[in-house]
């Protein structure tokens, strides 16, 4: 029997892309098509932040679905990949998208495993997920035969280390990239001038710029570079409100309630608001 490649994640779950299955020493689990498309795309683009729009196009070619569908797939993959902590395998990039964590590629001989039923040695929890996966596959039979053929957007991505902080800039052109880096430099310089040091510390920061707004998100990381619980925040900022946002960061303001109240109002009049990151 020919050998094939499998991807081993740090949770010790292996993904065999050619079969669309996840394997552990105890079980074999078939992924539905959306899960396969999305997981494979994240793997193929290792080290690159992938936007939600890209994953929506990848996971549901020739269909229009909402972000809720993507969140459900990501949540299901986290469970099937045995993540003990959210982000062990699929890292959330607040207000940007997702990227895959480190993995290893291995060559395996499937001569033995191909004779085994994929339902053998599956526990109750995994069996339930298999049933759900099968239902999704059957419901999507009309579009299953059409592979993803879209052309995802290209992004410029730059990472900087400033003090104890890690900054990731994501833009579609060099001019916006320079703009973001310049704005961060200004805030850092103002902090140093005012306090004699950089007061922003141990932060993982993502900055994203579009034609109509800025997006800034961050969390405080621990010694293992993992985001601390309830430390994730993100802002969506229209260009005219950047100075207000910079003032919040510069002065380390903790009271964000006047922005939070607007977070879930569909027609909020506030131009700057704060959201807790859910996914």
SULTAWO-V386770 format. One record per helix or strand of 3 or more residues. SS is the DSSP state (~ for helix, > for strand). FROM is the first residue (numbers start at 1). TO is the last residue. Records with the same first field share a line. If there is no record, write none. Layout:
SS: FROM-TO ; FROM-TO
This chain:
>: 3-9 ; 14-16 ; 21-23 ; 28-30 ; 90-93 ; 97-100 ; 103-109 ; 156-162 ; 165-171 ; 203-209 ; 214-221 ; 233-237 ; 272-276
~: 33-44 ; 52-59 ; 67-80 ; 113-115 ; 124-139 ; 174-195 ; 239-250 ; 257-260
